[in-house]
Amino acid sequence: MASVNSEPRRTGRLSDRVREQHTAVHALIEDGFSLRAIGRRLSLARNTVRRLAGAKDPDELLVCRWTGRTSILDPYKPYLHQRFAEGHTIARRLFEEIRQRGFHGQEQIVRVYVRRLREAFPNQDPPRRKPSVRDVTSWITRRPDRLRDEDTQQLKEVLARVPVLATTAEHVRAFAELMNDRRGRELKDWITRVQQDQVPALRSFATSLLQDLDAVVAGLTLSYSSGAVEGHNNKIKILKRQMFGRAGFDLLRKRVLLAA
């Protein structure tokens, strides 16, 4: 059988991982460790250790010798290696990507190759997904004790890179505590701090609160709420829509009473 002639990928996360594992395995072999002991020490599958130990040079693995013959997939393997190393391990998606790049083979070929990549590199962890705007907003507006450790760490990293966002997060959490603890009388001090820090995302919000400050302070202090009234209003609107808005008062009254 002819061997694969594609040039091994010299850089990239997958290539670096293979070279590090190859070096570590051969170093332990020289120290007298067995393949089983090496697998336990490096947290690698025994087949992976055997493959690394049998390769004199990591490039033998990087050209994916296990395919055993040339394939129409060969020109696209470097791209697949790169995407696999980036954490994209779904065969269907990879097939669509290389098909757009000119691959004319069947999806099954890609599925088999991706399965072999998974078998060869079972510990190849995908990189952590970058947080979206929605993610960061959710982390900031939720109680810190209800965040996962991973979310807390990612939020710290984001806030460390963006000082303005860190200041905004402090004010948002202070407002949340003020609202949850019904400390409405401290609202004016909170507004003053926001205006002094010149936080763009909160400046207009803080200014709008001053337009009816007494009412807002009362809403954040007193235990009374108009939530029940608003709930009944929404219920009545729904009943009216069910009758295309043409319900008379008597019929609407009966439906409200029956719905209650």
For each residue, the residues with C-beta under 8 A, 3 or more apart:
1: 68 69
2: 5 69 70
3: 65 70
4: 63 64 65 67 69 70 71 74
5: 2 70 74
6: 63 74 75 77 78
7: 63 78
8: 15 59 62 63
9: 12 14 15 62 78 81 82
10: 15
11: 15 16
12: 9 15 16 81 82 85
13: 16 17 85 86 127
14: 9 17 18 81 82 84 85 121 124
15: 8 9 10 11 12 18 19 58 62 81 85
16: 11 12 13 19 20
17: 13 14 20 21 85 121 124
18: 14 15 21 22 52 58 61 62 121
19: 15 16 22 23 58
20: 16 17 23 24
21: 17 18 24 25 42 44 48 52
22: 18 19 25 26 52 55 57 58 61
23: 19 20 26 27 58
24: 20 21 27 28 42
25: 21 22 28 29 38 42 44 49 52 53
26: 22 23 29 30 52 53
27: 23 24 30 31
28: 24 25 31 33 37 38 41 42
29: 25 26 32 33 38 53
30: 26 27
31: 27 28
32: 29
33: 28 29 37 38 41
34: 37 38
35: 38 39 46 49 50 53
36: 39 40 46
37: 28 33 34 40 41
38: 25 28 29 33 34 35 41 42 44 49 53
39: 35 36 42 43 44 45 46 48 49
40: 36 37 43
41: 28 33 37 38
42: 21 24 25 28 38 39 49
43: 39 40 123
44: 21 25 38 39 48 49 52 122 123
45: 39 48 49 122
46: 35 36 39 49 50
47: 50 51 119
48: 21 39 44 45 51 52 120 121 122
49: 25 35 38 39 42 44 45 46 52 53
50: 35 46 47 53 54
51: 47 48 54 55 61 66 120
52: 18 21 22 25 26 44 48 49 55 61
53: 25 26 29 35 38 49 50
54: 50 51
55: 22 51 52 58 60 61
56: 60
57: 22 60
58: 15 18 19 22 23 55 61 62
59: 8 62 63
60: 55 56 57 63 65
61: 18 22 51 52 55 58 64 65 120
62: 8 9 15 18 58 59 81
63: 4 6 7 8 59 60
64: 4 61 67 77 113 116 120
65: 3 4 60 61 68
66: 51 116 120
67: 4 64 71 113 116
68: 1 65
69: 1 2 4
70: 2 3 4 5 74
71: 4 67 74 109
72: 75 103 104 105 109
73: 76 77 80 103 105 109 110 113
74: 4 5 6 70 71 77
75: 6 72
76: 73 79 80 98 101 103
77: 6 64 73 74 80 81 113
78: 6 7 9 81 82
79: 76 82 83 97 98 101
80: 73 76 77 83 84 94 98 110 113 114 117
81: 9 12 14 15 62 77 78 84 85 117
82: 9 12 14 78 79 85 86
83: 79 80 86 88 94 97
84: 14 80 81 87 88 89 94 114 117 121 124
85: 12 13 14 15 17 81 82 124
86: 13 82 83 126 127
87: 84 125 126 127
88: 83 84 93 94 126
89: 84 94 114 117 118 126
90: 93 94
91: 94 95 107 110 111 114 115
92: 95 96 107
93: 88 90 96 97
94: 80 83 84 88 89 90 91 97 98 110 114
95: 91 92 98 99 103 107 110 111
96: 92 93 99 100
97: 79 83 93 94 100 101
98: 76 79 80 94 95 101 102 103 110
99: 95 96 102 103 104
100: 96 97
101: 76 79 97 98
102: 98 99
103: 72 73 76 95 98 99 110
104: 72 99
105: 72 73 109 110
106: 109
107: 91 92 95 110 111
108: 111 112
109: 71 72 73 105 106 112 113
110: 73 80 91 94 95 98 103 105 107 113 114
111: 91 95 107 108 114 115
112: 108 109 115 116
113: 64 67 73 77 80 109 110 116 117
114: 80 84 89 91 94 110 111 117 118
115: 91 111 112 118 119
116: 64 66 67 112 113 119 120
117: 80 81 84 89 113 114 120 121 124
118: 89 114 115 121 122 124
119: 47 115 116 122
120: 48 51 61 64 66 116 117
121: 14 17 18 48 84 117 118 124
122: 44 45 48 118 119
123: 43 44
124: 14 17 84 85 117 118 121
125: 87
126: 86 87 88 89
127: 13 86 87
128: 154
129:
130:
131: 135 136 139 154 155 158
132: 135 136
133: 136 137
134: 137 138
135: 131 132 138 139 151 154
136: 131 132 133 139 140 155 158 165
137: 133 134 140 141
138: 134 135 141 142
139: 131 135 136 142 147 151 152 154 155
140: 136 137 155 168 169 172 173
141: 137 138 172 176
142: 138 139 146 147
143: 146 147 176
144: 147 152 173
145:
146: 142 143
147: 139 142 143 144 151 152 155
148: 151 152
149: 152 153
150: 153 154
151: 135 139 147 148 154 155
152: 139 144 147 148 149 155 156
153: 149 150 156 157
154: 128 131 135 139 150 151 157 158
155: 131 136 139 140 147 151 152 158 159 169
156: 152 153 159 160
157: 153 154 160 161
158: 131 136 154 155 161 162 165
159: 155 156 162 165 166 169
160: 156 157 166
161: 157 158
162: 158 159 165 166
163: 166 167
164: 167 168 199 200
165: 136 158 159 162 168 169
166: 159 160 162 163 169 170
167: 163 164 170 171 197 199
168: 140 164 165 171 172 199 201 202
169: 140 155 159 165 166 172 173
170: 166 167 173 174
171: 167 168 174 175 190 193 194 197 199 202
172: 140 141 168 169 175 176 202
173: 140 144 169 170 176 177
174: 170 171 177 178 190 193
175: 171 172 178 179 190
176: 141 143 172 173 179 180
177: 173 174 180 181 183
178: 174 175 181 183 184 186 187 190 220
179: 175 176 182 220
180: 176 177
181: 177 178
182: 179 220 221 222 223
183: 177 178 186 187 220 221
184: 178 187 216 217 218 219 220 221 222
185: 188 217 221
186: 178 183 189 190
187: 178 183 184 190 191 209 213 216 217 220
188: 185 191 192 213 217
189: 186 192 193
190: 171 174 175 178 186 187 193 194 206
191: 187 188 194 195 206 209 210
192: 188 189 195 196
193: 171 174 189 190 196 197
194: 171 190 191 197 199 202 203 206
195: 191 192 198 203 206 207
196: 192 193
197: 167 171 193 194
198: 195 203
199: 164 167 168 171 194 202 203
200: 164 203
201: 168
202: 168 171 172 194 199 205 206
203: 194 195 198 199 200 206 207
204: 207 208
205: 202 208 209
206: 190 191 194 195 202 203 209 210
207: 195 203 204 210 211
208: 204 205 211
209: 187 191 205 206 212 213 216
210: 191 206 207 213
211: 207 208
212: 209 215 216
213: 187 188 209 210 216 217
214: 217 218
215: 212 218 219
216: 184 187 209 212 213 219 220
217: 184 185 187 188 213 214 220 221
218: 184 214 215 221 222
219: 184 215 216 222 225
220: 178 179 182 183 184 187 216 217
221: 182 183 184 185 217 218
222: 182 184 218 219
223: 182
224:
225: 219 228
226: 229 230
227: 230 231
228: 225 231 232
229: 226 232 233
230: 226 227 233 234
231: 227 228 234 235
232: 228 229 235 236
233: 229 230 236 237
234: 230 231 237 238
235: 231 232 238 239 256 259
236: 232 233 239 240 252 256
237: 233 234 240 241
238: 234 235 241 242
239: 235 236 242 243 247 252 255 256 259
240: 236 237 243 245 247 252
241: 237 238 244 245
242: 238 239
243: 239 240 246 247 251 252
244: 241
245: 240 241
246: 243
247: 239 240 243 251 252 255
248: 251 252
249: 252 253
250: 253 254
251: 243 247 248 254 255
252: 236 239 240 243 247 248 249 255 256
253: 249 250 256 257
254: 250 251 257 258
255: 239 247 251 252 258 259
256: 235 236 239 252 253 259 260
257: 253 254 260
258: 254 255
259: 235 239 255 256
260: 256 257
